[in-house]
Amino acid sequence: MGITTPDDLKHMVLHFTKGKAWRNATMPIFVRGQGIYLWDEDGKRYLDGLAGLFVVQIGHGRTDIAHAAAKQIEELAYTPSWAATHPAAIEASKLVTSLAPGDLDAVFWVSSGSEAVESAIKFARQYHASQGNPAKTKVISRNLAYHGTTMGALSATGLDNIRAPFEPLLPGFLKVDNTLGVTDGIAAAKQIEDLILAEGPETVGLVMAEPVQNGGGCIVPPGGYWPELRRICDKYNVLLLADEVINSFGRLGHWFGSEMVGVVPDMISFAKGATSGYAPVGGLLIRRQLVDDLLDSEVGTFTHGATWGGHPVVMAITMANVTAMRDEGVLENVQANQGYFQDRLAALTDAHDNIAEVRGTGYFYAVEMTGSRSSGDELTEEGAAKLVNELMPGIISDAGVLLRADLRGRPKLVLSPPLICTRDDIDELMESVDQIISRAAEADIA
Ligand SMILES: Cc1ncc(COP(=O)(O)O)c(C=O)c1O
C-alpha cells in the first residue's frame, strides 16, 4: 500500500511522541486486530500486551460489538444528553450503575478519562458550594499519579515532566506521597489528614487516588489505606474520588477497583475498558445522595456538559461490551488466571538479576528493572533513559509484542493484556518478556 512514508505522517501530530520518532516513520502502522493480536501493514503479528492502552478488555475484532454500533447508527446516530435522552443511554446507565459498588447510583457520561476526572473536580466544587461551603475548592492527589491532560486533571497529576510545560497550573492542587514501598496504610493515609488540617478543612473539597496507581508502576495499596481515606474524608466533609480510568471494568478482576480495596468512594471516574476501545467513552459515577443534594439545592443543576456525552453509538457499544464481558465470564477469567500470571512473573524475576521487583494484581503488572538485584547496583539516570527511550522500542518490537516501557521512577515494563488471555496466552506473553529482559541486561547502557 505504501502508506508509511515520512511525508504521510507529517499531516498529523501524534500524542506524547517525540518529533524524532514521528518524523522518521519507524513506528508501526497497525491495520487489523483480532482477539489478543494486532497486525501491522507489513503483516507482522504482535501480541497486544498493553490492551492498546489499558483499554481492549474483551479483545479486538468483535463483530457483535460492530453490529450493535451499526444498528444504533441506523436507528438514531445522535441526540444530546441535555433536555432529552435515548434508550441506549438509559440502558447503559442502568447496567453500569448496577455493577458499581454501594450507592454509586448515577452516571455522568463524557468521552475520555480526562473529562471524567475534570467532571469530578467540577462536581466537587459545585456540590460543596451548593451546600453552603464555597471555599472547599482544594484538591489533594498523589505524587507520580497521572489523572489526565485537561487543566484540572493535569493540575491533579503528579508527574513533573508533563506538568512543567504548562505551568502555572491551577491553584489549590496539593500533593501527598503515593504508597510505593509503604506497609502501614494508616500512617500513609495520615499524611492526607495532616494536610487537610494544615490547609483548613473548610478549604479542602476533594481527595483523588487510584486504587492501584499506574504512575510509578502498579502500586498496590497497603491494607487499611483506603478505609482510612474513607474515614478521613467523612470526618472533614471532603469528597473521595477513586480514579478508575485504568482500574475498572475487570483490569483488577473486579468491575471496579474500589471493591478490591473495600471502600465505597463518593465518585468513580472510568473510561477505557467500558467500551473495550470500540468507541471513546468516559464516565463519572456519583453517589445518589450527592446528586440529589445538588439537584435539590437552590442552583438545581450540575452546570457542566459536553456535546458527545452519552452519545447513542457509544452507549450501544458500552452495553454490548459490558454485557458480553459479563455473559462470557471475562472477570472470572482474570480471577482464575491471575495467580498463574503472578507465578510466571515470580519465576521470571528469579531467572533475571536485572529485575528489581514485580508489582501488581489482576491483569495489571509492572516489571521494574535495575542494574543488578543481587549486588544492589542501580542503573544510572542516563543509562535508564537510554534503555527506555532509545533501545526498548526496538527490543519490544523484535519480541513480537506491544508493551509499554515506562521511565517514571525506575525503568519498567508495564503489562496489561486483554482480559480474555488464557494461560497459554500468558505463557506466550512471558516468553516475549523473558526475551526483552535478557536483551535489556545485555544492552550497552553503561
Ligand atoms: C488514572 C487515569 N486517569 C485519567 C486518565 C486520562 O484518560 P484519557 O487519556 O482518556 O483522557 C488516564 C489515562 O491513562 C489514567 O490512567
The ligand as a Tripos MOL2 file, in Angstrom:
@<TRIPOS>MOLECULE
LIG
   16    16     1     0     0
SMALL
NO_CHARGES

@<TRIPOS>ATOM
      1 C1         -5.8460    7.0550   36.0660 C.3       1 LIG1
      2 C2         -6.0750    7.8570   34.8320 C.ar      1 LIG1
      3 N1         -6.8690    8.9460   34.8960 N.ar      1 LIG1
      4 C3         -7.1230    9.6810   33.8010 C.ar      1 LIG1
      5 C4         -6.5900    9.3620   32.5800 C.ar      1 LIG1
      6 C5         -6.8960   10.2070   31.3720 C.3       1 LIG1
      7 O1         -7.6540    9.4770   30.4660 O.3       1 LIG1
      8 P1         -7.7530    9.9110   28.9030 P.3       1 LIG1
      9 O2         -6.4290    9.6190   28.2920 O.co2     1 LIG1
     10 O3         -8.8680    9.0430   28.3750 O.co2     1 LIG1
     11 O4         -8.1080   11.3550   28.8870 O.co2     1 LIG1
     12 C6         -5.7640    8.2380   32.4670 C.ar      1 LIG1
     13 C7         -5.1880    7.8570   31.1580 C.2       1 LIG1
     14 O5         -4.4500    6.9180   31.0140 O.2       1 LIG1
     15 C8         -5.4830    7.4680   33.6210 C.ar      1 LIG1
     16 O6         -4.6930    6.3930   33.5680 O.3       1 LIG1
@<TRIPOS>BOND
     1     1     2 1
     2     2     3 ar
     3     2    15 ar
     4     3     4 ar
     5     4     5 ar
     6     5     6 1
     7     5    12 ar
     8     6     7 1
     9     7     8 1
    10     8     9 2
    11     8    10 1
    12     8    11 1
    13    12    13 1
    14    12    15 ar
    15    13    14 2
    16    15    16 1
@<TRIPOS>SUBSTRUCTURE
     1 LIG1         1 GROUP 0 **** ****
